[in-house]
Amino acid sequence: MPIFKKAVKICLIYIACMILSTACFIGLFHVSFLKFTDTFFYNGCLNLFLASALCALLMFIAKRLNSDLIRLSDIVCSLFMFSSITLGWFILIPVTVDRSVTVYTLSYMDEIYPKSITTDDIEKVFYRQYIVDFGAFDKRFREQLDTGSVEYVAEDNSYRLTEKGRKLVRQFRFFADLFGTQKRLVYPNEYRYLQHAKKYGSEKK
């Protein structure tokens, strides 16, 4: 078989495998018994594992049918390609939609369009609906309990960061410094102190 035709056939096998695996990945989100937790991201990780297994299986079948074209290295390569690409767009789009304040705000404004709304009103709506009714804080806090980043302290009915959680925070701060992101999220108490000091200083003047 000419090299060009062989390359085209291999590419088509890769593309077909990726399309079928992606369709499977999306479809798994609609299978109720696979939703083992309320955390969308963790459910997605399970679905990605299952879809990646399907990807490897499809490439293995392709290898059996086309042993002169598909090698073991192609199975491994397709598995890593599918997992990496899918994880990338999964975090970038669906996870963002599930968690994003921007998505909620724009969607709310779309529902009341063409009516306008003040920033004070939308802030009240955001707190009442997104934070209270939707349980945004409770949901995120439960995630940290499930992952072991936070533990319950029965003595005084409170919660405390675990050593695992502290290591996670150190990683957050490392990447915040590395990429120059806003420090107020990784140093919230320090930021509040600085804001208070700035306000108190300006009042004294």
Backbone as a ProteinNet text record, in pm:
[ID]
protein_1_A
[PRIMARY]
MPIFKKAVKICLIYIACMILSTACFIGLFHVSFLKFTDTFFYNGCLNLFLASALCALLMFIAKRLNSDLIRLSDIVCSLFMFSSITLGWFILIPVTVDRSVTVYTLSYMDEIYPKSITTDDIEKVFYRQYIVDFGAFDKRFREQLDTGSVEYVAEDNSYRLTEKGRKLVRQFRFFADLFGTQKRLVYPNEYRYLQHAKKYGSEKK
[TERTIARY]
85.1	0	88.9	62.6	140.8	139.1	248.8	263.8	153.6	118.5	16.8	-119	-159.7	-288.8	-288	-173.5	-161.6	-178	-114.5	-122.9	-265.7	-333.3	-472.1	-562.2	-542.7	-625	-603.9	-478.3	-448.9	-515.3	-506.8	-569.5	-720.4	-782.1	-927.2	-966.6	-883.9	-909.9	-900.4	-797.8	-781.8	-903.2	-943.6	-1055.7	-1184.9	-1211.3	-1332.5	-1333.3	-1217.7	-1204.8	-1230.1	-1174.8	-1192.4	-1338.3	-1403.5	-1543.6	-1633.3	-1615.8	-1698.1	-1673	-1548.5	-1514.6	-1569	-1562.6	-1616	-1767.4	-1833.7	-1978.8	-2014.2	-1933.4	-1954.5	-1934.5	-1829.7	-1799.3	-1915.8	-1970.6	-2083.6	-2208	-2231.9	-2349	-2349.3	-2231	-2221.1	-2271.3	-2270	-2320.3	-2471.4	-2538.3	-2683.8	-2723.5	-2624.6	-2650.3	-2655.6	-2773.9	-2794.9	-2712.7	-2696.5	-2628.4	-2477.2	-2424.8	-2282.7	-2253.7	-2360.1	-2341.4	-2325.4	-2203	-2177.6	-2159.3	-2151.3	-2134.5	-2204.1	-2226.6	-2287.3	-2186.5	-2060.1	-1955.1	-1941.6	-1975.7	-1976.4	-1838.7	-1733.9	-1598.8	-1558.7	-1590.2	-1553	-1630.5	-1757.3	-1834.6	-1771.6	-1726.6	-1662.2	-1533.7	-1459	-1334.8	-1363.4	-1470.2	-1509.8	-1550.7	-1629.9	-1673.3	-1555	-1456.3	-1336.8	-1259.4	-1252	-1183.5	-1253.6	-1387.4	-1464.1	-1452.9	-1462.1	-1452.4	-1312.5	-1211.3	-1073	-1053.4	-1119	-1113.2	-1176.7	-1288.8	-1353.1	-1261.8	-1193.3	-1100.2	-991.9	-935.5	-831.9	-888.3	-1013.1	-1077.1	-1101.2	-1147.9	-1172.4	-1043.4	-936.8	-808.2	-754.2	-782.5	-739.5	-813.7	-944.6	-1023.6	-970.4	-937.3	-881.1	-748.6	-672.1	-544.3	-566.2	-668.5	-698.1	-742.7	-817.1	-868.3	-765.4	-672.3	-571.4	-433.9	-388.6	-262.6	-142.8	-157.4	-46.9	-41.9	-150.4	-157.5	-140.9	-216.8	-222.2	-127.7	-43.7	49.7	10.7	79.4	52	76.9	177.6	209	93.5	17.5	-98	-208.6	-225.5	-326.8	-291.8	-165	-119.1	-129.3	-87.8	-90.6	-233.7	-326.9	-466.2	-527.7	-487.7	-539.4	-496.5	-368.1	-317.5	-374.6	-388.5	-444.5	-588.1	-669	-809.2	-823.2	-748.5	-758.3	-716.7	-607	-555.3	-648	-690.3	-777.1	-911.9	-969.2	-1100.8	-1095.5	-991.5	-978.1	-965	-893.2	-873.5	-1003.6	-1082.9	-1206.6	-1314.7	-1305.2	-1400.9	-1385.7	-1260.7	-1235.8	-1265.6	-1230.2	-1245.1	-1390.6	-1477.2	-1614.9	-1717.2	-1743.9	-1851.1	-1827.5	-1703.3	-1675.6	-1691.5	-1650.4	-1668.4	-1816.3	-1896.5	-2041.1	-2102.1	-2053.5	-2107.7	-2073.1	-1958.7	-1910.3	-1909.4	-1915.7	-1884.4	-1992.2	-1947.7	-2035.6	-2076.4	-1983.5	-2011.6	-2124.8	-2120.7	-2225.3	-2360.8	-2365.3	-2491.3	-2541.4	-2454.1	-2493.7	-2548.1	-2475.6	-2519.6	-2648.5	-2660.2	-2781.2	-2903.1	-2883.2	-2994	-3037.9	-2940.3	-2972.6	-3040.1	-3003.8	-3067.8	-3214.5	-3243.9	-3381.2	-3473.9	-3417.8	-3502.8	-3494.6	-3416.1	-3401	-3537.7	-3569.2	-3481.9	-3481.9	-3537.6	-3537.7	-3394	-3364	-3231.7	-3235	-3117.4	-3108.5	-2987.6	-2997.9	-2885.4	-2786.7	-2664.7	-2564.2	-2603.4	-2669.2	-2714.3	-2819.4	-2912.1	-3018.1	-2962.4	-2870.7	-2817.6	-2728.5	-2666.5	-2588.6	-2680.5	-2796.4	-2893.9	-2948.5	-2980.3	-3030.4	-2925.1	-2800	-2689.9	-2677.7	-2680.2	-2665.9	-2786.1	-2907.4	-3028.6	-3043.6	-3017	-3040.7	-2916.9	-2806.3	-2685.4	-2623.8	-2610	-2545	-2639.6	-2762.5	-2855.6	-2938.9	-3019.8	-3111.3	-3037.7	-2933.2	-2858.7	-2757	-2734.5	-2639.6	-2498.7	-2454.8	-2322.3	-2210.7	-2218.2	-2113.1	-2118.3	-2238.4	-2252.6	-2198.8	-2228	-2183.6	-2031.9	-1968.4	-1822	-1757.2	-1819.7	-1762.1	-1771	-1882	-1897	-1791.6	-1756.2	-1651.9	-1521.2	-1488.8	-1363.5	-1367.9	-1485.9	-1500.8	-1484.4	-1544	-1536.3	-1393.5	-1316.5	-1179.9	-1078.3	-1122.7	-1031.7	-947.4	-982.1	-907.5	-950.8	-1073.9	-1129.9	-1185.5	-1173.2	-1224.5	-1315.8	-1408.8	-1502.5	-1441.8	-1454.2	-1403.7	-1524.6	-1548	-1669.2	-1669.9	-1551.4	-1544.8	-1618.7	-1600.8	-1666.5	-1753.6	-1790.6	-1881.5	-1831.6	-1705.1	-1644.1	-1567.2	-1499.5	-1424.3	-1281.8	-1188.5	-1047.9	-981.5	-885.2	-810.4	-720	-718.2	-630.8	-492.2	-396.9	-262.7	-267.8	-355.2	-374.1	-424.2	-518.2	-570.6	-465.1	-378	-271	-171.9	-141.6	-52.9	-117.1	-248.3	-321.3	-315.3	-332.2	-325.8	-186.6	-83.8	53.2	73.5	10.8	18.5	-53.9	-172.3	-246.1	-159.9	-95	-14	109.3	166	281.2	243.6	130.5	88.6	38.6	-17	-57.6	64.8	173.5	298.1	361.3	355.3	418.5	354.6	220	149	101.1	132.8	98.9	-50.1	-127.4	-271.6	-298	-423.7	-458.9	-438.4	-376.4	-340.4	-454.5	-561.2	-666.6	-739.5	-736.7	-803.4	-718.5	-587.9	-500.6	-448.3	-470.1	-438.1	-556.7	-675.1	-795.5	-788.6	-733.2	-724.5	-625.9	-513.8	-415	-473.1	-549.9	-612.2	-712.5	-791.9	-890	-820	-708.1	-632.5	-578.4	-525	-470.4	-579	-697.2	-808.4	-853.6	-857.7	-897.6	-795.4	-666.4	-560.7	-564.7	-591	-598.4	-715.6	-829.8	-948.8	-927.2	-867.6	-844.4	-743	-641.1	-539.2	-594.8	-684	-743.4	-837.5	-905.7	-995.6	-918	-800.7	-718.4	-667	-635.9	-589.7	-702
-119.4	0	124.8	220.6	343.9	412.8	481.2	544.8	646.8	726.2	830	768.7	665.3	600.4	535.1	479.2	416	520.6	636.8	744	795.5	810.2	858.2	759.6	631.4	528.9	526.8	541.8	545.8	666.8	781.8	904.2	887.8	823.7	802.6	710.3	610.7	519.7	596.3	680.7	764.5	854.5	922.2	1017.2	946.1	831	754.8	710.5	666.7	623.3	740.2	856.9	975.5	1020	1019.2	1062.3	969.4	840	743.4	751.9	767.3	777.1	905.7	1015.3	1142.8	1134.8	1072	1053.9	971	869.1	785.5	867.9	948.5	1032.9	1125.8	1189.5	1281.2	1203.9	1089.7	1009.7	958.7	930.6	877.4	976.2	1105.2	1204.9	1192.8	1122.5	1107.4	970.5	894.5	765.3	788.9	779.2	821.6	742.3	610.2	531.6	556.3	627.3	660.8	789.2	859	982.6	946.9	906.9	857.2	968.2	1094	1206.7	1329.2	1429.6	1553.4	1643.2	1606.9	1688.4	1653.8	1748.3	1727.6	1685.3	1747.6	1719.3	1574.6	1524.3	1386.2	1285	1313.6	1227.3	1226.5	1344.2	1354.4	1274.2	1270.5	1192.4	1043.1	994.6	854.9	829.3	918.6	903.5	906.1	988.9	996.1	864.7	805.9	676.7	569.9	565	464.9	488.7	615.1	647	619.3	640.8	611.3	461.2	383.8	237.5	195.3	261.4	232.3	268.5	381.8	425.3	319.9	270	166.9	38.9	4.3	-115.6	-101.6	14.1	36.9	27.7	84	77.2	-65.7	-141.3	-281.4	-361.3	-335	-400.8	-361.9	-232.4	-185.7	-254.8	-280.9	-350.4	-494.4	-558.6	-696.5	-702.8	-600.6	-597.9	-546.1	-465.1	-405.8	-417.8	-539.5	-562.9	-503	-480.8	-422.4	-270.2	-210.2	-65	-19.7	-80.1	-37.4	-121.2	-50.3	-117.1	-89.3	-154.1	-132.8	13.9	72	212.9	304.4	266.8	346.5	342.5	226.9	214.6	306.1	301.6	386.3	533.5	567	706.2	760.5	682.1	726.4	743.2	655.5	663.6	794.4	827.5	951.6	1074.2	1067.1	1179.4	1207.1	1102	1118.8	1170.6	1111.1	1151.6	1297.2	1336.4	1472.5	1576	1552.4	1647.3	1660	1545.9	1546.4	1613.1	1582.9	1645.5	1796.9	1841	1983.5	2057	2009.5	2082.2	2056.9	1943.9	1917.3	2019.4	2046.3	2144.8	2285.6	2312.8	2447.8	2488.5	2393.2	2431.1	2377.1	2246.1	2198.9	2231.2	2213.2	2241.2	2390.4	2473.7	2618.4	2653.6	2591.6	2616.2	2574.7	2463.6	2413.1	2503.3	2573.4	2647.8	2798.9	2847.3	2987.1	3085.6	3189.3	3299.9	3377.9	3389.2	3460.3	3393.8	3260.7	3186.7	3212.3	3207.1	3232.1	3373.6	3472.4	3612.3	3640.2	3595.1	3619.6	3543.1	3421.2	3342	3406.3	3459.6	3528	3651	3728.1	3848.2	3814.5	3699.1	3655.7	3621	3561.1	3521.5	3640.6	3753.2	3871.2	3970.6	3937.9	4026.6	4051.9	4175.2	4293.3	4384.3	4337.1	4418	4436	4555.4	4581.4	4561.4	4561.3	4538.9	4613.5	4667.6	4739.6	4640.4	4685.7	4598.9	4560.7	4653.5	4622.7	4511.9	4519.8	4417.9	4281.5	4279.7	4149.1	4090.1	4176.2	4126.1	4060.4	4119.9	4062.6	3929.9	3928.5	3806.3	3697.1	3733.4	3636.7	3572.5	3655.6	3601.3	3513.5	3564.7	3492.6	3360.4	3361.6	3242.1	3153.9	3211	3130.6	3077.4	3165.7	3124.8	3048.1	3101.2	3041.1	2930.4	2963.5	2864.8	2748.9	2780.6	2677.1	2606.6	2661.9	2599.8	2594.5	2702.3	2703	2678.4	2747.4	2728.9	2588.3	2542.9	2409.1	2301.1	2317.5	2217.9	2213.5	2329.5	2334	2284.8	2318.5	2276.9	2125.6	2068.5	1921.4	1852.3	1914	1857.7	1843	1945.5	1941.9	1838.1	1816.2	1710	1573.5	1557.7	1430	1397.1	1498.3	1475.1	1468.9	1500.3	1491.9	1615.6	1725.4	1850.5	1919.2	1891	1949	1835.2	1847.1	1743.6	1805	1724.3	1769	1748.8	1850.3	1843.8	1834	1715.5	1690.3	1765.4	1789.2	1851.6	1985.3	2067	2198.1	2220.6	2109.5	2115.5	2215.4	2197.5	2289.4	2209.5	2281	2215.9	2270.3	2184.5	2223	2168.7	2245.2	2202.2	2085.9	1982	1867.8	1897.1	1809.1	1826	1817.5	1732.3	1722.9	1855.9	1917.4	2046.8	2154.6	2152.5	2251.9	2237.7	2114.6	2092.6	2146.4	2129	2177.7	2330.3	2395.6	2542.4	2590.8	2520.3	2558.8	2548.1	2448.2	2435.9	2551.4	2586.6	2701.2	2826.9	2850.6	2971.8	2969	2850.4	2837.6	2877	2823.6	2854.7	2998.3	3052.4	3193.6	3282.8	3248.1	3324	3300.6	3176.9	3141.4	3214.3	3223	3284	3426.3	3476.8	3614.7	3642.6	3546.9	3568.4	3653.5	3695.1	3777.6	3698.8	3765.4	3697.2	3693.7	3768.8	3777.2	3645	3556.5	3427.7	3328.8	3341.6	3247.3	3305.3	3435.8	3499.2	3586.6	3527.7	3607.6	3689.6	3633.1	3707	3822.3	3798.1	3903.6	4015.9	3978.7	4079.4	4162.9	4097.9	4169.8	4265.1	4220.4	4306.3	4429.1	4407.6	4518.5	4617.3	4564.9	4652.1	4734.4	4670.2	4739	4847.2	4812.5	4907.7	5027.2	4998.8	5105.8	5199.1	5138.7	5219.2	5300.5	5236	5305	5417.8	5392	5492.2	5613.8	5588.3	5699.9	5781.5	5716.8	5787.6	5876.4	5830.6	5908.8	6036.1	6023.3	6140.1	6241.8
0	0	0	-91	-93.3	42.6	74.5	205.4	231.4	127.7	145.5	181.5	107.5	135.1	272.8	308.4	439.9	550.9	532.5	631.8	644.4	529.7	529.9	602.3	578.1	640.9	792.1	834.6	977.7	1042.3	973.8	1026	1039.4	939.5	943.4	1059.3	1084.6	1196.8	1328.9	1341.2	1460.5	1480	1372.6	1380.6	1419.3	1356.2	1387.2	1532.6	1580.4	1720	1814.8	1782.9	1867.4	1870.9	1755.5	1747.9	1829.5	1812.8	1886.2	2036.9	2074.9	2217.5	2278.5	2201.7	2250.1	2266.3	2170.1	2179	2302.4	2329.3	2448.1	2575	2577.5	2693.8	2725.2	2622.8	2642.9	2687.9	2624.6	2657.9	2800.4	2854.5	2990.7	3096.1	3064.2	3159.1	3179.3	3088.2	3096.8	3152.8	3199.8	3264.2	3414.5	3471.9	3611	3712.3	3694.8	3797.4	3800.6	3700.2	3700	3777.8	3818.5	3895.1	4043	4077.5	4212	4314.3	4270	4360	4301.5	4385.6	4338.5	4267.7	4273.5	4211.9	4064.2	3979.2	3834.4	3783	3833.1	3785.2	3811.5	3931.2	3965.5	3880.8	3856.4	3766.3	3627.3	3584.6	3454.4	3445	3555.7	3557.2	3539.6	3605	3587.9	3442.9	3386.7	3247.9	3151.6	3181.9	3097.2	3102.5	3219.9	3234.2	3150.6	3158.7	3083.6	2932.6	2891.9	2748.9	2696.1	2779.2	2738.9	2720.6	2806.5	2792.6	2661.1	2625	2496.9	2381.3	2394.2	2289.8	2267	2376	2364.8	2303.3	2340.9	2286.7	2136.5	2094	1950.9	1869.9	1924.1	1853.4	1851.5	1957.9	1960.6	1852.8	1838.8	1733.6	1596.4	1580.9	1453.8	1424.3	1527.4	1510.8	1465.5	1521.2	1481.4	1335.9	1292.8	1155.2	1055.8	1106.4	1018.1	1083.6	1099.7	1170.7	1098.7	967.1	892.2	906.3	957.6	973.5	1118.7	1208.7	1347.9	1432.8	1508.2	1598.3	1743.9	1834.6	1976.1	2015.3	1954.8	1983.8	1943	1840	1797.4	1903	1966.9	2072.3	2189.2	2230	2340.6	2304	2182.7	2136.2	2132.1	2077.5	2068.2	2206.3	2298.8	2435.8	2502.1	2488.8	2548	2477	2345.9	2271.1	2313	2317.5	2354.1	2496.4	2589.2	2730	2748.7	2685.5	2702.5	2640.8	2517.5	2448	2519.1	2556	2620.4	2757.2	2834.1	2966.2	2952	2849	2826.2	2801.2	2703.4	2673.1	2778.5	2849.4	2956.5	3069.6	3107.9	3213.7	3163.7	3039.7	2985.4	2965.8	2924.1	2890.7	2991.4	2998.9	3089.7	3237.1	3284.9	3426.1	3454.1	3358.7	3373.3	3379	3293.6	3293.3	3427	3483.2	3609	3726.9	3721.3	3837	3820.2	3699.2	3672.7	3717.9	3787.4	3825.3	3700	3606.5	3481.3	3404.5	3397.6	3326.6	3391.2	3524.5	3594.8	3568.2	3580.2	3564.8	3425.8	3322.7	3185.1	3154	3207.1	3182.9	3248.5	3368.1	3436.7	3357.8	3310	3233.7	3101.1	3044.6	2920.5	2944.2	3060.7	3092	3113.9	3158.6	3181.5	3064.7	2962.1	2846.1	2779.4	2736.1	2723.5	2846	2955.8	3077	3127.1	3180.2	3235.1	3386.9	3447.6	3592.1	3645.1	3765.4	3825	3886.7	3909.1	3970.2	4113.3	4184.2	4321.3	4320.8	4225.1	4216.4	4180.2	4084.9	4042.6	4151.5	4232.2	4345.5	4448	4471.5	4564.7	4511.2	4380.8	4318	4325.8	4298.8	4301.7	4439.2	4543.3	4679	4714.3	4687.9	4727.2	4652.5	4521.9	4441.9	4430.5	4384.4	4358	4488	4586.4	4711.1	4802.7	4823.6	4920	4857	4754.9	4696.3	4628.8	4551.9	4480.2	4570.7	4690.2	4783.2	4729.6	4663.7	4600.4	4701.4	4815.8	4915.6	4975.1	5009.6	5069.6	4976.6	4848.2	4750.7	4742.4	4733.1	4723.5	4853.4	4968.1	5096.1	5112.7	5069.1	5075.4	4989.5	4877.8	4792.3	4869.4	4948.6	5024.4	5136.4	5193.5	5292.7	5227	5108.8	5037.3	4995.5	4958.7	4911.8	5025	5147.9	5261.8	5283.9	5220	5241.2	5369.9	5413.2	5535.7	5620.9	5752.2	5842.6	5947.1	5996	6098.7	6236.4	6322	6459.1	6551.6	6604.6	6682.6	6815.7	6875.4	7007.5	7013.9	6911.9	6913.1	6789.6	6724	6609.2	6503.5	6463.6	6367.3	6261.2	6173.2	6066.2	6064.4	6022	6021.4	5894.6	5844.2	5727	5763.3	5681.8	5705.4	5648.1	5676.1	5620.1	5467.6	5417.3	5272	5217.1	5289.3	5247.3	5250.1	5350.7	5360.4	5244.6	5206.9	5092.2	4964.9	4954.7	4837.5	4831	4946	4951	4911.2	4957.3	4919.7	4768.8	4707.3	4561.6	4493.2	4546.6	4491.8	4494.2	4608.3	4623.1	4533.5	4515.7	4426.7	4284.1	4235.8	4099.3	4086.4	4194.8	4192.7	4175.9	4244.5	4230.5	4093.3	4047.5	3920.6	3803	3803.9	3691.5	3719.7	3839	3870.2	3879.9	3932.5	3946.6	4070.9	4088.2	4203.5	4333.6	4429.6	4554.8	4656.4	4632.6	4733.6	4755.1	4655.8	4672.5	4751.3	4742.7	4813.6	4945.5	4967.1	5095	5138	5159.2	5186	5314.7	5421.6	5547.9	5537.8	5470.4	5450.9	5366	5263.5	5177.1	5256.4	5342.1	5422.7	5519.4	5576.1	5667.1	5594.4	5473.7	5396.3	5356.9	5320.2	5284.6	5405.3	5521.4	5643.3	5679.5	5667.2	5699.2	5603.9	5476.3	5377	5407.8	5442.9	5473.9	5600.6	5703.6	5830.7	5812.5	5728.8	5703.2	5631.5	5534.2	5459.4	5547.8	5642.9	5732.8	5829.8	5873.2	5963.9	5897	5766.8	5692.9	5675.7
[MASK]
+++++++++++++++++++++++++++++++++++++++++++++++++++++++++++++++++++++++++++++++++++++++++++++++++++++++++++++++++++++++++++++++++++++++++++++++++++++++++++++++++++++++++++++++++++++++++++++++++++++++++++++

